[in-house]
Amino acid sequence: MAAPAWKTAEDVAEGYVTLNVVSLKKFQPHELDQLQRELERVLRDTRTTIVPESDADKAQAKNRRLLRLSQATTVLNSYRSRMGR
């Protein structure tokens, strides 16, 4: 893995990187494990972030982060299930 798993997970959350089958083929199985743990950690941290009710922009940004992380987790799990874990 070129970048640490935590950095890749943050980049996915920010929308700088998207996970797909082609990009996941570059990872070793232990790196996929690390990436999955980091995606789950960032997802948990994002969910616990409290956004003021009056700040619609921050609420939208949080929801976009959650969506990107959720989609990345789904793609990763799908890839791992097809590859036999």
C-alpha positions in Angstrom: 0.0 0.0 0.0 1.5 3.3 -1.0 -0.3 5.3 1.7 -1.1 4.2 5.3 -4.6 2.7 5.7 -5.7 5.6 8.0 -4.7 8.1 5.3 -6.5 6.1 2.6 -9.6 5.9 4.7 -9.5 9.7 5.4 -9.1 10.3 1.6 -12.1 8.2 0.9 -14.1 10.1 3.5 -13.1 13.4 1.9 -13.9 12.2 -1.6 -10.3 12.4 -2.9 -10.1 8.6 -3.5 -12.8 6.1 -4.6 -12.5 2.4 -4.1 -13.2 0.1 -7.0 -12.2 -3.3 -8.1 -9.2 -2.0 -10.0 -7.8 0.0 -7.1 -8.4 -2.9 -4.6 -6.4 -5.4 -6.7 -3.3 -3.5 -5.8 -3.8 -4.4 -2.1 -2.5 -7.5 -0.2 -5.0 -9.3 2.0 -3.5 -7.9 5.2 -3.7 -4.4 3.8 -7.4 -4.9 3.0 -7.9 -5.9 6.6 -6.2 -2.7 7.8 -8.2 -0.6 5.3 -11.5 -2.1 6.5 -10.6 -1.4 10.1 -9.7 2.1 9.3 -12.9 2.7 7.2 -14.9 1.5 10.2 -13.1 3.7 12.6 -13.5 6.8 10.4 -17.2 5.9 9.9 -17.7 5.6 13.7 -15.9 8.9 14.4 -17.9 10.7 11.7 -21.2 9.3 13.1 -20.3 10.6 16.6 -19.6 14.1 15.3 -22.3 16.4 16.6 -23.5 19.1 14.1 -25.5 22.1 15.3 -29.1 21.9 14.0 -28.8 25.4 12.5 -25.8 24.5 10.3 -27.2 22.8 7.2 -23.9 23.0 5.4 -22.0 21.0 8.0 -24.9 18.5 8.2 -24.7 18.0 4.5 -20.9 17.6 4.6 -21.3 15.0 7.4 -23.9 13.1 5.4 -21.7 13.1 2.3 -18.8 11.7 4.3 -21.0 9.0 5.7 -22.3 8.1 2.3 -18.8 7.9 0.8 -17.6 5.7 3.7 -20.6 3.5 3.5 -20.2 3.0 -0.3 -16.5 2.3 0.1 -17.2 -0.3 2.8 -19.8 -2.0 0.5 -17.4 -2.1 -2.4 -14.6 -3.5 -0.2 -16.9 -6.2 1.3 -18.1 -7.2 -2.1 -14.6 -7.4 -3.5 -13.5 -9.5 -0.5 -16.4 -11.9 -0.8 -15.7 -12.4 -4.5 -12.0 -13.0 -3.9 -12.7 -15.6 -1.2 -11.7 -13.3 1.6 
